[in-house]
Amino acid sequence: MKDKSLKILLGIIAVNLTLQSINQIGLFPTANAASGIQKIALCDEYGRVCAEMERHVSGNRIRIETEQ
């Protein structure tokens, strides 16, 4: 039982060292958030009718209405 636990522990250490090495090499690019506020417009597929926003003080919701 002791030998099996040691093998599992060494396997976990080997996997962690491999992942850290891959991270340092930069094999997977990091994603960085853009700075500042990003503004969006919710429109139909032609860009003719866009939604207008109304801010309500009711929790964390923003109500969006479109005219049809």
LINHU-V665177 format. One record per residue. PHI is phi in degrees with one decimal (none if undefined). OMEGA is omega in whole degrees, 0 to 359 (none if undefined). D_FIRST is the distance of its C-alpha to the first C-alpha in whole Angstrom. Layout:
PHI/OMEGA/D_FIRST
PHI/OMEGA/D_FIRST
This chain:
none/181/0
-65.6/181/4
-65.4/180/5
-66.7/179/5
-63.7/179/6
-65.1/179/9
-65.2/178/10
-64.4/180/11
-62.6/178/13
-65.1/177/14
-64.8/178/16
-64.3/179/17
-63.7/180/19
-63.9/179/20
-64.5/180/21
-63.5/179/23
-64.9/178/25
-63.9/180/26
-64.6/178/27
-65.2/178/29
-64.8/178/31
-62.7/180/32
-64.8/180/33
-71.6/179/35
-67.8/181/37
87.9/179/38
-63.7/178/37
-105.8/181/38
-68.1/179/41
-88.7/177/41
-101.3/179/43
-113.5/179/45
-74.4/177/48
-73.5/179/51
-87.1/179/53
85.2/181/56
-92.5/177/57
-98.7/180/56
-103.6/180/59
-129.7/174/59
-128.2/177/62
-98.4/184/61
-129.3/174/64
-73.0/186/65
-66.0/180/64
-98.6/180/67
78.6/182/67
-88.8/182/70
-109.5/180/69
-116.3/181/67
-77.9/173/65
-108.7/183/66
-108.9/178/64
-130.3/182/65
-92.4/177/63
-112.6/178/62
-89.8/178/61
-144.9/181/59
85.8/183/55
-106.0/183/54
-103.7/171/56
-123.7/182/58
-91.2/181/61
-120.7/180/62
-122.7/174/65
-122.3/176/67
-94.3/181/71
-120.2/none/71
